[in-house]
Amino acid sequence: MKVNILIVFFLLAISVEAQQSSITIANAECPDNTYLSFGRPVDNDPAHFMQAADFFIFNNGKTTRNFHWDKPVFIMITGNKYCPKQRIILCPGDNIFIQIKSDGNLVFEGTNAEGNNLLKEQNLLTSGTIDIGKELKSSSSKEKIISELENKKQILFAPIDKLYEDKKISKDFLNFFEKEFDMVFCHAIRGKIHHSNLTEQEKKEVLCHFYTKYNPFDSKYAGNSMRLSNMSNVARLMSEGVIPKGDIYPTGLWNEDQKFKEYMPMDCQEASFANGLQIRRNIMGIENDAQYYSNIELLKKSFPASIYLPALEMYSQDSHNSNNAHGVFVYNEMSGLGKLAQYPSMDLRALIKDYFKGTPVLVDMWATYCAPCKKEFLYNKEVHQWLDSQKIKLLYVSVDFPNNSKKWENDVSKYHLNGYHYFITSKADKLLSDFLGNTMTIPRYLLFDEEGNLLSNTLPRPSSGKFYKAIEELLYNKGF
């Protein structure tokens, strides 16, 4: 990645009238020149947010970036080994200091620190962690569920309101969070409404209630992180006739399955398409070179002067797509990564029996996009030493997307994943789910005995403190 490209993004943010804000991140263990990507507005408009549009660069265990915005903005730190994924509210004039602790957790200091710490501790900016299961199952009455959800929203918001009353956060912070939480809460309902006992029609009516009250098409939500996703949900409901249809704005960006997005304003379609491309290609790694370049050209055709193009094209300069799919490898830090065989059947049990006959095997299932997986890698040195002492082989199985092999290679080296590897890819998800008897989730740890029999498909994580005892009990019961 070229540093001069980063300077371009820095200059894009400068405004003479805006107040300077800053974010400093400190982790004494972080090597020099480590990159940490983050999402932010690509210009002076908070509505022009883009995932992974910029980078922090660590030196001497610290990194600082200065910004010039005249409105509060949402910052999304993508996360890496040295800094966990984190959502941040940054107001004009704020100076935020983030200290990464030895256990991998982070603490905010500086302006509005108590607000950002509370949002982190209670996961109030992440729709997937908003706990509304009890409210959704509280009744078979649509009206009762709506009332319960509105009450839960107020309860969750109350601690932030209290911080403002106690003068521990600014009015800017409070106002931005209030709108952000409207969108996060709506997104949580959309993602979890299927847990209710309502009819399909009633579920849609609940969504209509919240999307009418907290309408993502309202410009006041510009700059809020979940706005585009909620807007897409509303557009789909419009296409289904559940919500009264608005105007259509053809852009030529969408295939038939996503045509409903043409109910979104054109600038929001542009942002949705660009962010979707950024996430698929440069965060999740599920879009190959040809698809990526084709979609960039499609965006250029519809929006020749798109403000999102520089970020997308910046990543295209570093594209790489080697093909390691279904390969079996061995890695050590002296000789690097060496390929042993190709195993296209994606039959994990058969591979264990073919290559590891006569020895127990621990399988660590992971992917490059899985932050919890990488958090467990912090225990690798101890895990490797213990497995060696017990004569247990270690096989890392990556369920990454097939075209993500360069990131996979880099992470194998970066996290010192000494041992055997099977780049089984995400194409094996169904086979693995059938084999394991439930939905495929990661990180996940499997234990096979010396005959290739599966002893456990849900071992505790190394960080749990129960990892070694669980393995010993399983092997002892087998008489190993």
N, C-alpha and C positions, 0 to 999 in steps of 0.2 A: 504494500500500500504506500503510495507516495505522500510524503508529508506536505508537499506544496498543495496537494488537493485539499488537505485539511484546512489550510490557510484560506482557501477560497470559501469554504463553508463558514469559517470564522468571520470573514469579512461580510458575508451575506447578512449576518445578524446585527451588524453595527447600525445604530441609529443615533444621530446627534442628540435628540431630545430624550431618549430613553435612559433610564437609570441603569448603572452597571450592577449586575448580579454575578455571583460566582459559586461554583461547586468545587470543593477540594475533597479528594478521596485519599485516604492513607492506609497502606498495608505494608508493613516493614518487610514482609516476605515476598513481595511482588518484584520480579526481576525487572531491570531496566528495559525500556522500549517495549513493554507489554501493552498491547492495544486492548481497549475496552470500549465496545461500541455502545451507542445510546441513541434513542429516538428523540427528536426535538423538532420544533418548527424550522423549516428550511429558509425562512426569511423573517420579516418583522410581524407577520400575521400568525397568531397562535393557532388559527384554523388550518394552517399549512403544515401540520405535523406529519412526520415521516419516520417510520421505524428504521433503526440502525443507520441514520443519516450522517452520523458524526462519530468521532472517537476521542476518548481520553488516551493519553500516552504516559505511562508511568516512568518516572526516573527518581532514584533515591527513595523508593518506597512511597512516592506521593505523586499526585497529578492534580492540576488545577486548570479549570476553564472559566473564562470570563464571558459574560453575555450581556447584550443590551436590548431588553424588551421593555415596552411601556405597559404591558399587561401581564398578569399571571400566566404561566405556561405549564404544560405537563411534560415531564421528562421521564423517559423509560430507559433505564439501564438494562441492557440485554443480559449481562452477567457472564462471568467466566470463573475460572478456578479461584481467582483472588478476590472476587467481588460478586456477591450473589445478585440475582435479578432483583431490581427494585424500581418502584414507581415513586416519583417525587413531584411535589408541587413547589414551583419556584416563582416567587413574586418579585416585582421590580425592587431592586435594592437589597434583596436577600443575599447573605453570604452564608452558605451551607458548608459544614465540615462533616464528612462521613468517615468514621473510624471503623476499620474492619478488625474485629477481635480475633484472637488466636483460634477460637472455635468456629470461625467462618461467619458469625453473625455480625451485624453492623449496628452502629449507634449514630444518630444524628446529633450534631451540636451546631450552635450558631442561630441565625434568624429562623423563627418559626420551627425550631427543632422539635419542640414538644408536639406540634401538630403532625409533622412527618413521622416522628417516632410512634405516635398513636395509630396513624394510618398503617404503618408497618406491622405493629404488634397485633392489630385487630383485622388486618387484611381487608381494609375497607375500600381499597381501590382495585380489588380483584373479584370479579363477579363470581368466579367458580368457587370461592371460599365463603361467600355470603350464605349463612345458614338460614334457610327459609323452609326447610323440610317440614317442621312442625306446623307452620302456618298453612302450607299447601295441603296438608292432610287433616287439618283441624275440623273440616266440615265437608259435607256434600253440597253445601249451599254456595253458589258463586258469590253472592253478596257478603256472606260471612268471611269467605277467604279473602276477598278484596279488603274488607275492614281489618282483618288480622294482618295482612301484608302492610297496609298503610301504618298500622300501629308499630309493627316491627321496624319499619323504616325510620320512624321517629325515635324509637329506642336506640337504634344503631347510631343515629345522628347526634343524639344528646351529648355524648362525651366531647365531641368537637365544639358544640355550642357552649359547653361549660368552660372549655379552654379559652374561648373568646371572652366570656363573661369575666374570667379571671385574668384577662389581659395577657395571656400567654401566646396567643396567635393574633395576626393582624386581620383587619376587616377584609383585605384582599384575599387572604388565605381562606377565610371562612366562606366568602362568596363563591370563590372558585370551587372549593370542595363541595359546596351545596349543589352546584350544577353538575359537577363530576359524579357525585353520588346518585343524583337522579338517574343518570345514564347507566351507571354501574348496577343500580338496583333493578332497573328495567331489564337490563341484559341478563341478570341473575334469574329473574322470573321467566324470561323467554327460554333460558337453558334448563329450567327445572320444573316448568309447569306440568310436564308429563308425569310427575310423581303424584299429582293430585288425583282425586277420585271423580273429577268432573267429566262430563261428556266432551267430545272433541269440540263441539260448537261452543260450549261454555268456557273451555280453555281459551279459545280465540277471543271470546268476549272479555275475559279477564285481561288478556293482552291489550285489547282495544281500549279498555279503561285506562291502563297505565300509559299506553302510547299516546292517548289523547291528552291526558293530564300532563305528561312529561314528553312533549312532542319533539323528537330529534330533528324535525324539519325546522323548528324554531331557531333563528339565528343566534339566540342567546347561548345555545349549546356549542357554538363554533369554538373549536379548540379543546373540547372535552374528548377523552380518549375513546370512549365507547360510542360516540355519536354516529360514526359511519356504519358500524355494525348494527346498531339499533335502527338507523335509517333504512338499511338493507332489509331488516326484518319487517319494517312497516311497508316498504315497497312490495315485498312479497305478499303481505296481507292485502294490499291494494289490488295486486294482480289476481288474487283469489276472490275478490269482491267482498272481503270481510270488512275492510275499511273503505270509505268512499274514495274513488280513484281521483288522482290529481292529473296534472298535465304530464305528457310524455316528452322526454328530451333525447332523441336518438343521437348516439355518439359513435356507433360502430365498434364499440369496445367489447361487447358481450356476445357470448354464444347463446343458443336458444335457451339453455337451462338457466341463464342469468339475465335474460331479457327484462325481467321485472325491475332490474336496477335502473332502467331508463325512466322510472318515476322519480328518481333522485335528481336534484339540480345538477347541472353539467359540471360545476366545479367540484361537487361532492363525488360524482362519478369518476372524475379525473383522479381525485385523491384516493378513492377506494381501489381503483385499478392499480395505481402506482404502489400503494401500500401492500396490496395483495401480492403483487409481483415481487416486491422486496422480501416479504415474509416467505413466500414459496421458494425463492431462489437463494437468498442470502442469509436467511435465518434457519429455515427448515431443510434447505437443500434438495427439494423435490422437483425442481424444474431444470432440465438440461440446457446446455448452451444454445442449441437451435431454438428451443421454445422461448428462452429468455430473450435472445436477440430479436426474434419474431415479434414478441410482445412489446419490446421497446419500440420497434418500428411502428407497430399498431398505435401505441400511445402518441408517437410523433405525428402520425397521420391525422389523428383526431385533435391533438393539442401540440402543434409544432413548437410552441414556446413554453411547454410545461415546466413549471418550477421544480418538478420532481426528477427531471431527466438527469441533471448532474450527479445526483446520488446514485441513480440506477447505473449510469455509465461508469461511475467510479468503480463499482464492483465488477463490471464487465471486464475491466483491465486485469483483474486477478482471477479470471475464470480458469478452472481446471477440471477435467472430467475423466480421470483414469477409471478403468473398469476392473474393480476387484470383486464384483458381485459373485457370491457363492464360493469364494476362495477360502482355503484353509491355510493359515500362516503361523509362523512362530516369530516372536520378537524378543530380543534382548538388546540392552543399550550398547553393547560392544559391536555387534554385527548388524544391528538394525532389523528391518522387517524382511523376512524371507518366506516365499510362497512354497508350501508343501504339496498342495494338490488343489484340484477343482472338484467341488462337491455339489453339483446342481440339483440334486434331489430334494434338498432342504429338509431332509429327514434327520433331525438332531439325534434321536436315539440310535439310529443306524450308524451315524458318524461316531458317536461315543464308543460303540461296540467295535467299529472298524479300526479306530486309531488309539484307543485307550484301554484295550483289553488287559485285565489283570491288575488294574489300579483304580482306586476311587477317583472321581472327577467332580470338582466344584465348577459350576457354570455361572458366570456373571453376565446377565443379559442387560444391555445398555444401548445408548445411541448418542451421537454427538450433540443432539439438541436437548438432551435430558439433563437439566441442572442437578436434580437430586442424585442421579447416577454419579456425576462428577464430584459431588460432595462426599460420597462414599469412597472415592478414590484417595481421599486424604488418609485413609486407614491402610492403604496398599502395602506399605513397608512391613507393617506388623502382620498383615494377612499373608503376604508371601512367605515370610519367615516361618509362620506357624504351619502353613500348608506343607512347606518343604520338610519340616520336622515330622509331620504326620504321613509323609509320602503320598500326598494327595495332589493330583495334577489340577491346574487351573486353566479353564477354557473361557475366554471372553467371547460372547456371541453378540454381534452388533445387529440390531434390527433397523439400522439406518436405511434411508432411501437410497436406491441403487446408484444414483449419480452423485452421491455425497462422499465418495470414497477418498477424495483428497482431504477433506476435513477429518475423516476417520483416520487416515494415515497420520495426520498431524497430531491428533489427540492421543493416538497410541503412543507416540513418542513423548508428547508434552506431559502426559500423566504417568509415564514410566510403566506402561502396562506389560511388564515382562510375563511371558507365558505364551499359550496357544490362543489363536484367534480364528473365529469363523464369521466371515462377513455375509451372514445369511440374508440380510436385507429385509425391508418391510413387506416384500412379496410373500414372506413366510408367515405373516400374521395369522392367517386362517389356519394353516397347518399347526402352528404352535398353540393356538387357542384350542383346537381340537385335541391335541396331544396333552395339554395341561388341564383340560377340562373346564376352563373358564376364560374370561377375557384376558387378552395379553396386555399386561402392564409392566412398566419398568420404573426403577431398577428392580430386578428380580434375581433370586439366587436359587439354583437347583443343585441337588446332590445325587450323584449316581454312585452305586457300589462298583466293586471290581469286575462284576459281570455285566455291567451296563444297565442295571435295573434302577429305575428312578425311586429314590428314597424320600425325597421331598421336593416340591415345586414352589414352596413359599418359605424358605429359610429366613430367619431374622436378618436384618441388615448388619454389617459390621459395626455401625455406630450405635446399635441398640444395646450392646453389652451382653447379648444373649447368643451371639453368632457362633462362637467356638463351642460352647456347651451344647448347642443344638446339634452341631455336626458330630461331636463326640458321642452323644446319646444315640444318634441314628446309626453310626458305624458300630458302636458297641453292641447295640441290639441285633445287628447283623452278624456279630461275632468276628468282626474284622480285627 
